[in-house]
């Protein structure tokens, strides 16, 4: 026989239900308040990056020539890329180009402006001077980018018929279209048969007066650069020299108002002695987002505060600009956690006073 429920028992049941309802309502209000106070808490960084590299291609095998090799994204789009070279026992191997390509072979060297969309290939072009060594090789790196927001990209190219005289700066800047963001960039020089002619700088910048419209590089901690600058450099005079700059930008008609691309930059003194090199590495810190690209230069120094000046010798050149670990070692094929960018510069056969090595990393958070 069930015991009869007393009036006090009914009051206790109603009180318990009231407490439960009040607690649930309080939790709902608190949860809503937290969601308002921390709107990004429910969303992880949606930028993904995979580095692809096919390994080294040998050469060049003859003086004053070049080889071209490529890295390809099997998924994702190019946000940037890099190059690593083996020099054997000589000085003659140097970067001739590190740039996007529509198919892994074709170069963007024709009309300027927007030259490609949703590109998935990256070229690494190595060139020889007057010296050749059997140990020469070039390895390209493609940084393959995925994002919930930036699902289309475009390549902007600009070029200049410079430098045409020895040890003068041939600087050119490519700027992203309005309402897009810069993700990375590259550089190229032609003709490839002029062994002493090469790009010595490839870096992010701004198309504004504070950066002298691309002549001053983006500094550490700056956000959302909109342009990419390339610098050509030669030992001798040649009227047919061209320098090309490539900017990798988000596609049109994407709301990028919440995107932050942060610049990380470092500068090291040297190399100044003949036939020596200098390494510089910089990386994305915890709150910067994912590494999406990087740049490198050998220069006269202070590149973020003064107009770009050339290094101390006409033979100075780049050998490396690639995604790396914190010690400056290149990452392996398929890496998804690269957070650093490394540059390696080298002098020619002459001393190079007042020369510096520069490196940039671009770190992106799409704000979703």
N, C-alpha and C positions, 0 to 999 in steps of 0.2 A: 504494500500500500504506500503510495507516494505521500510524502508529508505536504501539508498545505503551505503555500508561500505566504509569509507574513507581509504586512504593509512595509515594514522596514526593509525586507529583502527586495521588494519592488523598487524602493527608493535607491537601494545600492546598485541594482542593475542599471537603472536609468542614469545614475551618476557615472558608472563605469563607461557606458556608451557615450555620454557627453564628453568625458575626458578623452576618449579615443578620437571622437570627431574633432575636438579642439586641437589635439596633437597633430592630426593629419592636416588640418587647415593651416596650422602654424608651419609645418614642414613644407607645405606647398608654397606659402608666402615666402618663406626663407629661401627655398630653391629658386623661386622666380627672382628674388632680390639678388642672389648670387649670380644668376645668369645675366642679369642686367649689369651688375658690377664688373663681371669678368666675361665679356662677350666672346673672347677668343678661347676660353678654357675648354670648350667642347670640341675644338677643332685642332687636329695636329697639323704641323707643317706639311703641305701637300706637294711640295717640290721634291722630285726624285731625280737622281743623277746616276748614270752608269758610264764608266770609262771603258772605251773599246780601243784596242790596239792590236795590229796584226804581227807585231815584232819588227825586226830590222830588215831593211833592204840594203844590200851592199852597193858601194860606189859613192861618187863617180870614179871611173877607172882611168880617166884622161884629164889633162889640165884644162882649165877654163870651160868646164862643162857642168851639167847638173843632172840629177835624177829626181823623179817624182814618184811618191808612194802615197797611199791613202788608208785612212781608218773609217769604218762605216758603222752607223747605228742600225742595229736590227730592230730596235724599237726606240721610240722617242725621237726628238729632233735635236739638231746641233744647237748648242748654246755657246760653244767655243771649242777650241782644240789646241793641241800643242805638238811639240817636236823635240826629239832627243837624238843627238848625234855622237857617233864614235869617231875619234880623230886619229886613231893609230898613233904613230910617233911624230906626226907632222902638225903644221899649222893650217893646212890648206882647206880643210873641210869647214863649211860654215852654212848657216841658215840662209836660204834664198827665198823661201816662202813658207808661211804657215797660214792656211786660208781655207774658206769653205768652197765646196764644189757641188755641182748639180748631180754628178754621176761618178765621182771618184777620179775622173780624168780631166774633164773640161774645167778651164779656169775662167773666172769672171774678169776679163780685161778689156771689154768693149765699151759700150755706152755706160755712162755713170747713172746713178740713181738706184732705184729698187731693181735688183738683178736676179733675185731668186726668192722662192717661198718654200717653207717647210723642207729645208735642206737637211740631208742626213749623211753627208760625206765631208771629210776633212782631209786636205792635202798637206803633206810634209815634203818640202822640196829642199834638197841639199845640193850645194854647189862647191866646186873646187876652184882654187886660185892657181897659182903657178906650180904648187906642189901637189903630188898625188901619193897616197899611201894605200896599201892593200887592206888596211884596217878601217877605211872610211865606210860609214853606214848611216842611214837615217831611219828613225822610227817615228811614225805619226801617232797621235792620240786624238780620239774624238770624245768630246763630252756630250753625252746623250741625255737630253733633258725632258722630263715629263712634269706636267702640272695640271691640276684640276681646273685652273683658270686660263693659263696661257697655253692654248692648244694649237696655236699657229704662230709661225715666225716668218721673218723676212730678212733678206740680206741687202744692205745698202752699200754700194761701192763708190769711191771717189778716187781720182788719180791726178798726178801731176807729172809734167815733163821735167823732172828734176831728181837729183842734182846733175847738172851738166858740167860742173867744174869740180876739181879735186877738193876733198875735205870740206865741203859745204853741205849744209843740212837740206835734204829734200823732204819737206814735211807736207803731209796731206791728211785731211780729216774727213771722215764720213759721219753724217749725223742722222739719227733715227727720225722718222716722221713724227709729227705732233701726236700727242696722246698715246705714245707707245713707250716701252722701256728698253734700255740697252741691256743685253744679256752677255755679250762678249764681242770679240772681234779678231781681226788678223791683218797680216801684211804680206806684200809680195813686191819684188823688184824684177824688171826685165830690161834688157835681154839677158838670158842665162849664160851667154857666151862671154860676158864681161866678168871675168873671175873676181876682180876686186870690188865689184858693185854688189851690195847686199842691204837688206833691211837691218838696222841696228836698234830699232825701237818699235814696239807695238803695245799701245796702252789706252786705258779708258780716260775720257776727259769730258768737258762740257763746251757746248757751243754758246759761250757767253763771254762778256768782257772780262770777268774776273779770271778766266782761264785763257784770255787772249785768243778766244775762238779756236781752241784746240792746241795751242802752242805750249800751254802749261798743263801738266798731267793732273788727274784727279788725285787728291791727297788721302792719307789714311783717315778713315772715319766718315768721309763724305758719302752722301747717298744719292742714288738715282742719277748717275752720269747719263748723258744722252748721246755721246759721240765716241768714236774710236779714231786714234791717230797712228799713222805709220811714218817712219823716218827712213829714207834711203841715204846711203853713205858710200863714197868711192875714193879710191886712191888716185884716180886719174880723171881726165876730162872725156866726156862722151855725150854728144848731142842727142842720142836716141834713148837715154836713160829715162825710165818711168818708174814711179813709186805708186803703189796702190794701197788704199786703206779699206777695210771691210768692217762694217758694223752689223752685228747680229741683233735684231730687234724683235719685240713681240709683234704679232700680227695686228692688222687694223681692226677696228670695231670690237676690241676687247676692253672692258673696264678695268684699267690697271691702277685705279686710284688708291687701292689698298696695298699695292706691291711696294716692297722696299728692296732695293739692290744696294748693298753696302760695299764700299771700297776698303780693302786692306792693302797697305803699301809698306815697303821697306827698302832702304838704300844702304849699300855697303861700299866702303872705300876700296878701290882697285878694280881690276888688275893694273899695275903700273909698270911691271917688269916685262921685258920682251919674252914672248912664248910662254906666258903663264895665264892662269884662269882664276875666276872668282865666282863663288856660288852665293846666291841669296834666296831665302825662303820666307814666305809669309802665309798665314792661314786664317780661316774663318773661326771666330770664337763662338762660344755657346749660343749667344743670342742673335747671331748674324744671319742665320739661315744656312742653306746648303751652298757649297762651292759650285759655281756654274761655269767659270772661265778664269782666265788670268792673262797677264802680259809681262813683257820683259824689255829691258833696254840696257845698253852700254852707252854712257853719256858723260857730259862734263859736270854732272851733279846738280842738286837742288831743282830737280825737274818739276816739282809741284809748286814752286814759288817763283821761278823764273822761266822765261821762254827756253825751250829745249835747245841745248848746245851739244855739239858733238864731242866725242872723247879725244884723248890726246894724240891718237895716231890714226892714219888712214887705213891701216890694216886691222883695226879692232873690229870684232864681230861677235855675233851670238852663236852658241852651240846648243842651248837647251832652253825650253820654255814649256813646262808640262805639269800636270797634276801629280802631286807627290805625297809622301808621308812627311812627318815633322822633321826628319833628318835630311830631307831633300832627295830621297830615292824615288824613282818613278813608280807609280802604282801599276799593278798587273791588270791584264785584260779581265773585264767583268767586275771590277771594283765598284762598289756602291757607296763607300764611306770616305772617299777622298775629301780632305778638308784643307789641303795646303797646295801652294803653287811654288815651283822652283824655277829660277833663271840661272843659267851658267854662261858667263861671258869669257872672252879670250882676246889677248893681244895678238898681233901678228909678230913679225920678226923684229920689230922696233919697240923701244920703251914707250910708255904712254903716260906721261905725267898728268896729274889731276883728273884721273878717270874714275868713274863710279859705276856700280852695277845696281840695277833697279828691278824690282819685282812687284807685281800687283795680283791680288785675288779679288774676284767679284763673288759676293755671297748673296743669295736671293731667298726671300720669303714672300710667297704670293698672297699672304694676308687672308687666305680662306679659312 
